[in-house]
Amino acid sequence: MWPDNETERDFLNFSGVAGTVAEIITQAAGRPTSIGISGSWGAGKSSMIKLVRASLEEKNQNNPKKFIYVEFNAWLYQGYDDARAALLDVIATKLNEEAEERKTGVDKAKGLLQRVNWLRVAKLSAESALAANLGLLPTGLLGEAVGFGKRAFRDDLTEGSTGDIESQGVDVLPKTEGLIKSKPVLSPPSEIHAIRECFERTLDQMDVTLVVLIDDLDRCLPPTTISTLEAIRLFLFLNRTAFVIAADESMIKHAVRQHFGNIEDELILNYFDKLIQIPIRVPPLGTQEVRAYMLLLFIEAAEIDASQKEAIRKSVCAQLAKTWRGERVDRGFMIKVFPDAPSDLVARFDTADRLAPIMANARQIAGNPRLVKRFLNALSIRMAISRAHGVGVDEAVLAKMLLFERCGNPKAYEALMSAVNSDPDGKPTFLTEWEQKAATEEKYDLDHIWDDPFIREWLRIKPSLADTDMRGVLYVSREHAPLITPGDRLSSEGIDLLSAILGNPEMAEKLHDRLTALPRAEISIIMDKVLERAGREQKWGAPPILDACISVAKADLSLGPRVAGFLSDRPPDQIKPSIVPRISDEPWATDILTKWEKNDKVSESVKKSIKVSRKK
């Protein structure tokens, strides 16, 4: 398994781009710089931020105190703090800590921190006063005052400092009565100007450049995104500052549009362009990069010496830098770099060779590093399930099927599963002609649901599946496809209905006529499978699988008590009020509602909902 987070180790030869950003900041020599690193979700922006810092530190080894780094993640503050205030506080606090450690610029840094604190408390007090004047309870007012009191002592505010706060119209510990009558007179423009001047003087006295690395801005809701950008604007274009902002440009545009209303695209672009001097995009991954990334992930998970892993990583990145002239990173190259690779690792090199082209080009993955990693994690989990249950599943076969599951037409996937379930040996023999012609690159026609460029490419991937027993693959993929053994005795129509119900349980009601036409024995088998899937649900309000349970029970009324018995066995804390109106009209629900009503562990909101339904 591979963790889904950023890394300082370069698996994609991004170091060249990161080094360019670091060189721009270094060559600026204190002149204000703002750099935007854009890319889609999961493209590697966070890792690029880490690599930029590492490259800056490496380039300035002889003068490690030349830069002060502040890493800010606005997403972490969302819902807990005002993004503008949080960024101001993080920057001022970091400068204060560095000044004390370096024993230079201490007074200036402390003054900056105090001004940021004053502005923050002024804002809080003004908001509380406004709430009180509107007749609202000043919730959190005491907490605001006490919080500032603690901060004041921590920052060694003097009596003179307290007087300065009062001169700004801020009462640190106001009485409620006084607050309701008071009208704080604040002057944000003058305070902001003072903060900017104090900030520049602090950096001058410390003789440093502040590098602010801002990440995950595109994960935030529009108000948080705009608040952070507005806070950045406060410090932008001041000497000795460098801002590196990682964000999906399309998400930033969306936030600007949401905040300012339906404005023209040109104005949206102008807003972002005024913040970003130098735009840089994370390079998209082609087949070579995706293959190299997969190979290095396999190396990372292998039980080999850390120094050997690092040597292989450097060799792969060096080779990637030569791919423009025809050099390749593939299984053959890895064998040269790591001639003693164990056989299981070599088999994974083969997997990377087979899957990389389609993972780079399939629109559902499109070479996205995070999606590639998640795909490999899902493959790893299913192989672990296979080993735990003693199911002999070939990893290459499972990988090919997992790829189809993620990227193929859902209806084609259902048809493939139906064919496997219908065949006594679990083989999708109908693929024989297509796979043979795909391998020889002959022309061939595909049925409507199969006629897709992805599927044509997928049919070329080895191994072929037409003569492969796929029942083990279905068994370890049960969260997406039902395993139907010969003992289940389902007809082709029954298999199709079961696949449709489990694939889209909320649509089960529309299948009522087809369900009622099945023999009762088959409806009972379908109920078995539906309840098996329902057992994974942890919250019983109105999940889609409940629709499937109700619909199957309507097709055969004798199955209603089975649904009631299943719901009766659910832990009381899983039962939510919204389930009551959903089942209250069903003939089998009376006993279960009575049981919940009498159960002390069932929530009062559920019992109230039951009472309301009885009145209706």
C-alpha positions as CSV (number, residue, x, y, z in Angstrom):
1,M,0.0,0.0,0.0
2,W,1.2,3.5,-0.8
3,P,0.1,6.6,1.3
4,D,-1.9,9.1,-0.6
5,N,0.0,12.2,0.3
6,E,2.7,14.5,-1.0
7,T,6.4,13.5,-1.0
8,E,9.8,15.1,-1.1
9,R,11.2,12.2,-3.2
10,D,10.8,12.8,-6.9
11,F,9.3,9.9,-8.8
12,L,8.3,11.9,-11.9
13,N,11.4,13.9,-12.8
14,F,9.7,17.1,-11.5
15,S,13.0,18.2,-9.9
16,G,13.9,20.2,-13.1
17,V,10.7,22.3,-12.8
18,A,11.1,22.7,-9.0
19,G,14.8,23.7,-9.6
20,T,13.6,26.4,-12.1
21,V,11.2,27.8,-9.5
22,A,13.9,27.8,-6.8
23,E,16.3,29.5,-9.2
24,I,13.7,32.2,-10.0
25,I,13.4,33.0,-6.3
26,T,17.1,32.9,-5.7
27,Q,17.9,35.2,-8.6
28,A,15.2,37.7,-7.5
29,A,17.6,38.6,-4.7
30,G,14.9,40.0,-2.5
31,R,12.7,41.5,-5.1
32,P,9.0,40.5,-4.7
33,T,8.0,37.3,-6.5
34,S,4.8,35.4,-6.9
35,I,4.7,32.1,-8.6
36,G,1.6,30.0,-9.4
37,I,1.9,26.2,-9.7
38,S,-1.3,25.0,-11.4
39,G,-2.5,21.5,-12.3
40,S,-5.6,19.3,-11.8
41,W,-6.5,17.4,-8.7
42,G,-3.9,14.8,-7.9
43,A,-1.5,16.0,-10.6
44,G,1.4,16.5,-8.1
45,K,1.1,20.1,-7.0
46,S,1.7,19.4,-3.3
47,S,4.8,17.3,-4.1
48,M,6.0,20.1,-6.4
49,I,5.7,22.5,-3.4
50,K,7.9,20.2,-1.3
51,L,10.4,19.8,-4.1
52,V,10.6,23.6,-4.5
53,R,11.5,24.0,-0.9
54,A,14.0,21.1,-1.0
55,S,15.7,22.7,-4.1
56,L,15.9,26.1,-2.5
57,E,17.5,24.7,0.6
58,E,20.0,22.7,-1.6
59,K,20.9,25.7,-3.7
60,N,21.6,27.8,-0.6
61,Q,23.5,25.3,1.5
62,N,26.2,27.9,2.1
63,N,23.7,30.4,3.5
64,P,20.9,28.3,5.1
65,K,19.5,31.4,6.9
66,K,19.0,33.4,3.8
67,F,15.3,32.2,3.6
68,I,12.5,31.7,6.1
69,Y,9.8,29.3,5.0
70,V,6.2,29.4,5.9
71,E,4.0,26.5,4.7
72,F,0.3,27.4,4.8
73,N,-2.6,25.0,4.1
74,A,-5.9,27.1,4.0
75,W,-8.0,23.9,3.9
76,L,-6.9,22.9,7.4
77,Y,-8.3,26.2,8.8
78,Q,-11.6,26.0,6.9
79,G,-14.5,26.0,9.3
80,Y,-12.3,26.7,12.3
81,D,-10.7,30.1,11.6
82,D,-10.9,33.0,9.3
83,A,-8.4,32.3,6.5
84,R,-7.1,35.9,6.3
85,A,-6.5,36.1,10.0
86,A,-4.9,32.7,10.1
87,L,-2.4,33.5,7.3
88,L,-1.5,36.8,9.0
89,D,-1.0,35.0,12.3
90,V,1.0,32.1,10.9
91,I,3.4,34.5,9.1
92,A,3.8,36.9,12.1
93,T,4.3,34.0,14.5
94,K,6.9,32.4,12.3
95,L,8.9,35.6,12.0
96,N,8.7,36.2,15.7
97,E,10.0,32.7,16.4
98,E,12.9,33.0,13.9
99,A,13.8,36.5,15.2
100,E,14.1,35.1,18.7
101,E,16.2,32.1,17.6
102,R,18.5,34.3,15.4
103,K,18.6,37.1,18.0
104,T,18.0,39.7,15.4
105,G,15.0,41.9,14.6
106,V,13.3,40.7,17.8
107,D,11.6,44.0,18.6
108,K,10.3,44.5,15.0
109,A,9.0,40.9,14.8
110,K,7.3,41.2,18.1
111,G,5.7,44.5,17.1
112,L,4.4,42.9,13.9
113,L,2.9,40.0,15.8
114,Q,1.2,42.4,18.2
115,R,-0.2,44.5,15.4
116,V,-1.6,41.3,13.8
117,N,-3.2,40.4,17.1
118,W,-4.7,43.8,17.6
119,L,-6.2,43.8,14.2
120,R,-7.6,40.3,14.8
121,V,-9.2,41.2,18.1
122,A,-10.5,44.4,16.7
123,K,-12.3,42.4,14.0
124,L,-13.7,39.9,16.5
125,S,-14.9,42.6,18.9
126,A,-16.5,44.6,16.0
127,E,-18.3,41.5,14.8
128,S,-19.6,40.7,18.4
129,A,-20.7,44.3,18.9
130,L,-22.6,44.2,15.6
131,A,-24.3,41.0,16.7
132,A,-25.3,42.5,20.0
133,N,-26.6,45.7,18.4
134,L,-28.8,43.5,16.2
135,G,-30.3,41.9,19.2
136,L,-28.3,38.6,18.8
137,L,-26.6,36.8,21.7
138,P,-22.9,37.6,21.6
139,T,-21.9,34.0,21.5
140,G,-18.2,33.3,22.0
141,L,-17.6,36.9,23.2
142,L,-16.0,35.7,26.5
143,G,-14.0,33.2,24.7
144,E,-12.7,35.9,22.3
145,A,-11.7,38.1,25.1
146,V,-10.1,35.4,27.2
147,G,-8.3,34.0,24.1
148,F,-6.8,37.4,23.4
149,G,-5.9,37.8,27.1
150,K,-3.8,34.7,26.9
151,R,-2.2,35.8,23.7
152,A,-1.5,39.2,25.2
153,F,0.4,37.7,28.1
154,R,2.2,35.3,25.7
155,D,3.4,38.2,23.6
156,D,4.4,40.4,26.5
157,L,2.1,43.3,25.8
158,T,3.0,46.3,27.9
159,E,0.7,48.9,29.5
160,G,1.5,51.1,26.6
161,S,0.5,48.4,24.2
162,T,-2.8,48.0,26.0
163,G,-3.4,51.7,25.6
164,D,-2.7,51.4,21.9
165,I,-5.4,48.7,21.7
166,E,-7.9,51.0,23.5
167,S,-7.0,53.8,21.1
168,Q,-8.2,51.5,18.3
169,G,-11.6,51.2,20.0
170,V,-11.1,47.7,21.2
171,D,-12.1,46.7,24.7
172,V,-10.1,43.5,25.5
173,L,-12.5,42.4,28.3
174,P,-15.7,44.4,27.7
175,K,-18.8,44.0,29.8
176,T,-21.8,42.9,27.9
177,E,-23.8,46.0,28.7
178,G,-21.0,48.3,27.6
179,L,-20.6,46.3,24.4
180,I,-24.2,46.6,23.4
181,K,-24.0,50.4,23.7
182,S,-20.5,50.8,22.3
183,K,-19.7,51.5,18.6
184,P,-16.1,50.4,18.0
185,V,-14.3,52.8,15.7
186,L,-11.8,50.9,13.6
187,S,-9.5,52.0,10.9
188,P,-8.5,48.9,8.9
189,P,-6.7,50.8,6.2
190,S,-4.4,52.5,8.6
191,E,-3.7,49.2,10.5
192,I,-3.1,47.3,7.2
193,H,-0.7,50.1,6.1
194,A,1.1,49.8,9.4
195,I,1.3,46.0,9.2
196,R,2.9,46.2,5.7
197,E,5.5,48.8,6.9
198,C,6.2,46.8,10.0
199,F,6.5,43.6,8.0
200,E,9.1,45.1,5.6
201,R,11.1,46.6,8.4
202,T,11.2,43.2,10.2
203,L,12.5,41.4,7.1
204,D,15.1,44.2,6.4
205,Q,16.4,44.0,10.0
206,M,16.6,40.2,9.9
207,D,18.1,40.4,6.4
208,V,16.0,37.5,5.1
209,T,13.6,36.6,2.3
210,L,10.3,35.1,3.4
211,V,9.1,32.2,1.2
212,V,5.4,31.5,1.7
213,L,4.3,28.1,0.3
214,I,0.5,27.9,0.0
215,D,-1.1,24.5,-0.8
216,D,-4.5,22.9,-1.1
217,L,-6.2,26.2,-2.0
218,D,-8.3,24.5,-4.6
219,R,-9.8,22.1,-1.9
220,C,-11.3,25.1,-0.1
221,L,-14.8,26.4,-0.4
222,P,-15.0,29.7,-2.5
223,P,-15.2,32.0,0.6
224,T,-12.0,30.5,2.1
225,T,-10.2,30.6,-1.2
226,I,-11.0,34.2,-1.7
227,S,-10.1,35.1,1.9
228,T,-6.7,33.5,1.5
229,L,-6.0,35.2,-1.8
230,E,-7.0,38.6,-0.3
231,A,-4.6,37.9,2.6
232,I,-1.8,37.1,0.2
233,R,-2.5,40.4,-1.6
234,L,-1.7,42.2,1.7
235,F,1.9,41.0,1.5
236,L,2.4,40.7,-2.3
237,F,4.9,42.9,-4.0
238,L,6.7,43.8,-0.8
239,N,10.5,43.4,-0.9
240,R,12.0,40.2,0.4
241,T,8.9,38.1,-0.2
242,A,8.3,35.1,-2.5
243,F,4.9,33.4,-2.7
244,V,4.5,30.0,-4.3
245,I,0.8,29.2,-4.7
246,A,-0.3,25.7,-5.7
247,A,-3.9,25.5,-7.0
248,D,-6.1,24.1,-9.7
249,E,-6.6,27.2,-11.8
250,S,-10.2,26.2,-12.8
251,M,-11.1,25.9,-9.1
252,I,-9.7,29.4,-8.5
253,K,-11.8,30.8,-11.4
254,H,-14.9,29.1,-9.9
255,A,-14.2,30.7,-6.5
256,V,-13.8,34.1,-8.1
257,R,-17.0,33.7,-10.0
258,Q,-18.9,32.6,-7.0
259,H,-17.6,35.5,-4.9
260,F,-18.0,38.3,-7.3
261,G,-21.1,37.1,-9.2
262,N,-21.5,36.3,-12.8
263,I,-18.7,38.4,-14.1
264,E,-16.9,38.1,-17.5
265,D,-14.2,35.5,-18.0
266,E,-11.7,38.3,-18.8
267,L,-12.2,39.9,-15.4
268,I,-11.7,36.5,-13.7
269,L,-8.4,36.0,-15.5
270,N,-7.3,39.6,-14.6
271,Y,-8.0,38.9,-10.9
272,F,-5.7,35.8,-10.8
273,D,-3.1,37.3,-13.2
274,K,-2.7,40.3,-10.9
275,L,-1.7,37.9,-8.0
276,I,0.5,35.6,-10.1
277,Q,3.6,37.0,-11.8
278,I,5.0,33.7,-13.1
279,P,2.5,30.9,-13.9
280,I,3.9,27.3,-14.1
281,R,1.9,24.2,-14.8
282,V,2.7,20.8,-13.4
283,P,3.8,18.7,-16.5
284,P,1.2,16.2,-17.7
285,L,2.3,12.6,-17.6
286,G,2.7,10.5,-20.8
287,T,3.1,6.8,-21.1
288,Q,6.8,6.9,-20.2
289,E,6.2,8.9,-17.0
290,V,3.2,6.8,-15.9
291,R,5.3,3.6,-16.5
292,A,8.2,5.1,-14.5
293,Y,5.9,6.2,-11.7
294,M,4.4,2.7,-11.4
295,L,7.8,1.0,-11.5
296,L,9.1,3.3,-8.7
297,L,6.0,2.6,-6.6
298,F,6.7,-1.1,-7.0
299,I,10.3,-0.5,-6.0
300,E,9.2,1.6,-3.0
301,A,7.0,-1.3,-1.7
302,A,9.7,-3.9,-2.2
303,E,11.8,-5.2,0.7
304,I,15.2,-3.9,-0.5
305,D,17.7,-1.6,1.1
306,A,16.8,2.1,1.3
307,S,20.0,3.2,-0.3
308,Q,19.4,0.8,-3.2
309,K,15.9,2.2,-3.7
310,E,17.3,5.8,-3.8
311,A,19.9,4.7,-6.4
312,I,17.2,3.2,-8.6
313,R,15.0,6.3,-8.2
314,K,17.9,8.6,-9.4
315,S,18.6,6.3,-12.3
316,V,14.9,6.3,-13.4
317,C,14.7,10.1,-13.2
318,A,17.9,10.5,-15.1
319,Q,16.5,8.2,-17.8
320,L,13.2,10.1,-17.9
321,A,15.2,13.2,-18.8
322,K,16.4,11.5,-21.9
323,T,13.0,10.1,-23.2
324,W,12.6,13.0,-25.5
325,R,15.4,11.4,-27.7
326,G,13.9,7.9,-27.7
327,E,15.2,6.4,-24.5
328,R,12.8,4.2,-22.5
329,V,11.9,3.5,-18.9
330,D,10.5,0.0,-19.0
331,R,11.0,-3.5,-17.8
332,G,14.2,-3.9,-19.8
333,F,15.7,-0.8,-18.3
334,M,14.8,-1.8,-14.8
335,I,16.5,-5.2,-15.2
336,K,19.7,-3.4,-16.2
337,V,19.4,-1.0,-13.2
338,F,18.4,-3.8,-10.8
339,P,19.7,-7.1,-12.3
340,D,19.1,-9.0,-9.0
341,A,15.4,-8.1,-8.8
342,P,13.3,-10.9,-7.3
343,S,10.9,-12.7,-9.6
344,D,7.8,-11.3,-8.0
345,L,9.1,-7.7,-8.6
346,V,10.0,-8.5,-12.2
347,A,6.4,-9.7,-12.6
348,R,5.2,-6.3,-11.4
349,F,7.5,-4.6,-13.9
350,D,5.6,-6.6,-16.5
351,T,2.3,-5.2,-15.1
352,A,3.6,-1.7,-15.4
353,D,4.6,-2.3,-19.0
354,R,1.2,-3.6,-19.9
355,L,-0.9,-1.1,-18.0
356,A,1.0,2.2,-18.5
357,P,-0.2,3.0,-22.0
358,I,-3.9,2.7,-21.2
359,M,-3.6,4.4,-17.8
360,A,-1.9,7.4,-19.5
361,N,-4.6,7.7,-22.2
362,A,-7.9,6.5,-20.6
363,R,-9.9,9.6,-19.8
364,Q,-10.9,8.3,-16.4
365,I,-7.2,8.2,-15.2
366,A,-5.4,10.3,-17.8
367,G,-2.0,9.7,-16.2
368,N,-3.1,11.4,-12.9
369,P,-0.5,10.2,-10.3
370,R,-3.0,10.1,-7.5
371,L,-5.4,8.0,-9.5
372,V,-2.6,5.7,-10.6
373,K,-1.6,5.2,-6.9
374,R,-5.2,4.6,-5.9
375,F,-5.6,2.0,-8.6
376,L,-2.5,0.2,-7.4
377,N,-3.7,0.3,-3.8
378,A,-7.1,-1.2,-4.9
379,L,-5.2,-3.9,-6.7
380,S,-3.0,-4.6,-3.6
381,I,-6.1,-4.9,-1.4
382,R,-7.8,-7.3,-3.7
383,M,-4.7,-9.5,-4.0
384,A,-4.6,-9.5,-0.2
385,I,-8.2,-10.7,-0.1
386,S,-7.3,-13.3,-2.6
387,R,-4.5,-14.6,-0.5
388,A,-6.5,-14.5,2.7
389,H,-9.3,-16.6,1.2
390,G,-7.0,-19.0,-0.6
391,V,-8.3,-17.9,-4.0
392,G,-5.7,-18.4,-6.8
393,V,-6.0,-15.1,-8.7
394,D,-3.4,-14.1,-11.2
395,E,-2.4,-10.5,-10.5
396,A,-2.2,-9.6,-14.2
397,V,-5.7,-10.9,-14.8
398,L,-7.0,-9.0,-11.7
399,A,-5.2,-5.8,-12.8
400,K,-6.8,-6.0,-16.3
401,M,-10.3,-6.5,-14.8
402,L,-9.8,-3.7,-12.3
403,L,-8.9,-1.4,-15.1
404,F,-12.0,-2.3,-17.0
405,E,-14.1,-1.8,-13.8
406,R,-12.7,1.7,-13.4
407,C,-12.7,2.9,-17.0
408,G,-15.0,0.8,-19.1
409,N,-18.7,1.2,-19.9
410,P,-20.7,0.0,-16.9
411,K,-23.1,-1.8,-19.1
412,A,-20.3,-3.7,-20.8
413,Y,-18.9,-4.6,-17.4
414,E,-22.3,-6.0,-16.4
415,A,-22.4,-8.0,-19.6
416,L,-19.0,-9.4,-18.9
417,M,-19.9,-10.4,-15.4
418,S,-23.2,-12.0,-16.7
419,A,-21.1,-14.0,-19.2
420,V,-18.8,-15.2,-16.5
421,N,-21.7,-16.2,-14.2
422,S,-23.5,-18.0,-17.0
423,D,-20.6,-20.1,-18.1
424,P,-20.1,-23.4,-16.2
425,D,-16.4,-22.8,-16.2
426,G,-16.6,-19.1,-15.5
427,K,-15.0,-18.1,-18.8
428,P,-16.0,-15.1,-21.0
429,T,-15.6,-17.1,-24.2
430,F,-17.4,-14.4,-26.2
431,L,-14.2,-12.3,-26.1
432,T,-12.2,-14.9,-28.1
433,E,-12.5,-13.4,-31.6
434,W,-12.1,-9.8,-30.4
435,E,-9.0,-10.5,-28.4
436,Q,-7.4,-12.5,-31.2
437,K,-8.1,-9.7,-33.8
438,A,-7.0,-7.0,-31.3
439,A,-3.7,-8.8,-30.8
440,T,-3.0,-9.0,-34.6
441,E,-4.4,-5.5,-35.2
442,E,-7.1,-6.8,-37.6
443,K,-10.2,-4.8,-38.1
444,Y,-13.2,-6.0,-36.2
445,D,-16.7,-4.8,-35.2
446,L,-17.8,-4.4,-31.6
447,D,-21.4,-4.5,-30.2
448,H,-22.8,-1.1,-29.3
449,I,-22.0,-1.1,-25.5
450,W,-18.5,-2.3,-26.3
451,D,-17.6,0.0,-29.1
452,D,-15.3,2.4,-27.3
453,P,-11.6,3.3,-27.9
454,F,-10.8,2.3,-24.3
455,I,-12.2,-1.2,-24.8
456,R,-10.3,-1.7,-28.0
457,E,-7.0,-0.8,-26.3
458,W,-8.0,-2.9,-23.3
459,L,-8.6,-6.0,-25.5
460,R,-4.9,-5.8,-26.5
461,I,-3.6,-6.0,-23.0
462,K,-2.1,-9.3,-22.0
463,P,-3.2,-11.8,-20.7
464,S,-6.2,-12.8,-22.8
465,L,-9.3,-13.5,-20.7
466,A,-11.5,-15.6,-23.1
467,D,-10.1,-18.9,-21.8
468,T,-9.5,-17.8,-18.2
469,D,-11.7,-18.9,-15.3
470,M,-12.8,-15.5,-13.9
471,R,-14.8,-16.7,-10.9
472,G,-11.9,-16.0,-8.5
473,V,-11.6,-12.5,-9.8
474,L,-15.4,-12.0,-9.2
475,Y,-15.1,-13.3,-5.7
476,V,-12.5,-10.7,-4.7
477,S,-14.4,-8.0,-6.5
478,R,-17.7,-8.6,-4.9
479,E,-18.3,-4.9,-3.9
480,H,-18.7,-4.2,-7.6
481,A,-19.9,-7.4,-9.1
482,P,-22.0,-10.2,-7.5
483,L,-20.5,-13.7,-7.5
484,I,-23.2,-16.2,-8.6
485,T,-22.3,-19.8,-8.2
486,P,-24.0,-22.6,-10.2
487,G,-25.9,-23.5,-7.0
488,D,-27.6,-20.2,-7.1
489,R,-29.6,-21.4,-10.2
490,L,-30.2,-17.9,-11.7
491,S,-31.3,-17.6,-15.3
492,S,-29.7,-15.0,-17.6
493,E,-32.6,-12.7,-16.9
494,G,-32.1,-13.1,-13.1
495,I,-28.4,-12.5,-13.4
496,D,-29.1,-9.3,-15.5
497,L,-31.6,-8.1,-12.9
498,L,-29.3,-8.8,-10.0
499,S,-26.4,-6.9,-11.6
500,A,-28.7,-4.0,-12.4
501,I,-30.1,-3.8,-8.8
502,L,-26.7,-4.0,-7.1
503,G,-25.2,-1.6,-9.6
504,N,-28.0,1.0,-9.2
505,P,-30.1,0.0,-6.2
506,E,-32.0,3.3,-6.2
507,M,-33.4,2.3,-9.6
508,A,-34.7,-1.1,-8.5
509,E,-38.4,0.1,-8.3
510,K,-38.4,0.5,-12.1
511,L,-37.5,-3.2,-12.5
512,H,-40.7,-4.3,-10.6
513,D,-42.4,-5.9,-13.6
514,R,-39.3,-7.9,-14.7
515,L,-38.8,-9.0,-11.1
516,T,-42.3,-10.3,-10.6
517,A,-42.0,-12.3,-13.8
518,L,-39.1,-14.3,-12.4
519,P,-39.7,-17.6,-10.6
520,R,-40.1,-17.1,-6.8
521,A,-36.9,-19.2,-6.2
522,E,-34.9,-16.7,-8.2
523,I,-36.4,-13.7,-6.4
524,S,-35.3,-15.3,-3.2
525,I,-31.8,-15.8,-4.4
526,I,-31.7,-12.1,-5.5
527,M,-32.9,-11.1,-2.0
528,D,-30.0,-13.1,-0.5
529,K,-27.5,-11.1,-2.6
530,V,-29.2,-7.8,-1.9
531,L,-29.2,-8.4,1.9
532,E,-25.6,-9.5,1.7
533,R,-24.7,-6.2,0.2
534,A,-27.0,-4.3,2.7
535,G,-25.0,-5.8,5.5
536,R,-22.1,-3.4,4.7
537,E,-24.3,-0.4,5.3
538,Q,-23.5,1.4,8.5
539,K,-26.2,4.1,8.6
540,W,-29.8,3.2,8.1
541,G,-31.6,6.4,7.1
542,A,-32.6,5.9,3.5
543,P,-29.6,4.4,1.8
544,P,-30.1,3.3,-1.9
545,I,-29.8,-0.4,-0.9
546,L,-33.0,0.0,1.1
547,D,-34.8,0.8,-2.1
548,A,-33.5,-2.5,-3.5
549,C,-34.7,-4.4,-0.4
550,I,-38.2,-2.9,-0.6
551,S,-38.5,-3.5,-4.3
552,V,-37.5,-7.1,-4.1
553,A,-39.9,-7.6,-1.2
554,K,-42.7,-6.1,-3.3
555,A,-42.0,-8.6,-6.1
556,D,-42.6,-11.5,-3.6
557,L,-44.5,-10.4,-0.5
558,S,-43.4,-13.5,1.4
559,L,-39.9,-12.0,1.5
560,G,-41.0,-8.9,3.5
561,P,-40.4,-10.5,6.9
562,R,-36.8,-11.2,5.8
563,V,-36.2,-7.5,5.3
564,A,-37.9,-6.8,8.7
565,G,-35.7,-9.4,10.4
566,F,-32.6,-7.9,8.8
567,L,-33.5,-4.3,9.9
568,S,-34.4,-5.6,13.4
569,D,-30.8,-6.9,13.7
570,R,-29.2,-3.5,12.9
571,P,-27.5,-1.8,15.9
572,P,-29.9,0.8,17.4
573,D,-27.4,3.6,16.9
574,Q,-27.4,3.0,13.1
575,I,-31.1,3.7,12.8
576,K,-31.9,7.2,11.6
577,P,-35.3,9.0,11.5
578,S,-35.4,9.2,7.7
579,I,-35.9,5.4,7.5
580,V,-39.3,5.6,9.1
581,P,-41.3,7.3,6.3
582,R,-39.5,5.2,3.8
583,I,-40.8,1.9,5.3
584,S,-43.9,2.9,7.3
585,D,-46.3,1.9,4.5
586,E,-44.8,-1.5,3.9
587,P,-47.0,-4.4,5.3
588,W,-43.9,-6.0,7.0
589,A,-42.8,-2.9,8.8
590,T,-45.3,-2.7,11.7
591,D,-43.5,-5.0,14.0
592,I,-40.1,-3.5,13.4
593,L,-41.4,0.0,14.1
594,T,-43.0,-1.1,17.3
595,K,-39.7,-2.8,18.4
596,W,-37.8,0.4,17.7
597,E,-40.4,2.5,19.6
598,K,-39.9,0.4,22.7
599,N,-36.1,0.1,22.5
600,D,-34.4,2.4,25.0
601,K,-31.3,2.5,22.8
602,V,-33.1,3.8,19.7
603,S,-32.8,7.6,19.5
604,E,-35.7,9.9,20.5
605,S,-35.7,11.5,17.0
606,V,-36.5,8.0,15.5
607,K,-39.3,7.4,18.0
608,K,-40.7,10.9,17.2
609,S,-40.7,10.1,13.5
610,I,-42.5,6.8,14.2
611,K,-45.2,8.7,16.2
612,V,-45.7,11.1,13.3
613,S,-46.0,8.3,10.8
614,R,-48.7,6.6,13.0
615,K,-50.7,9.8,13.1
616,K,-50.6,10.1,9.3
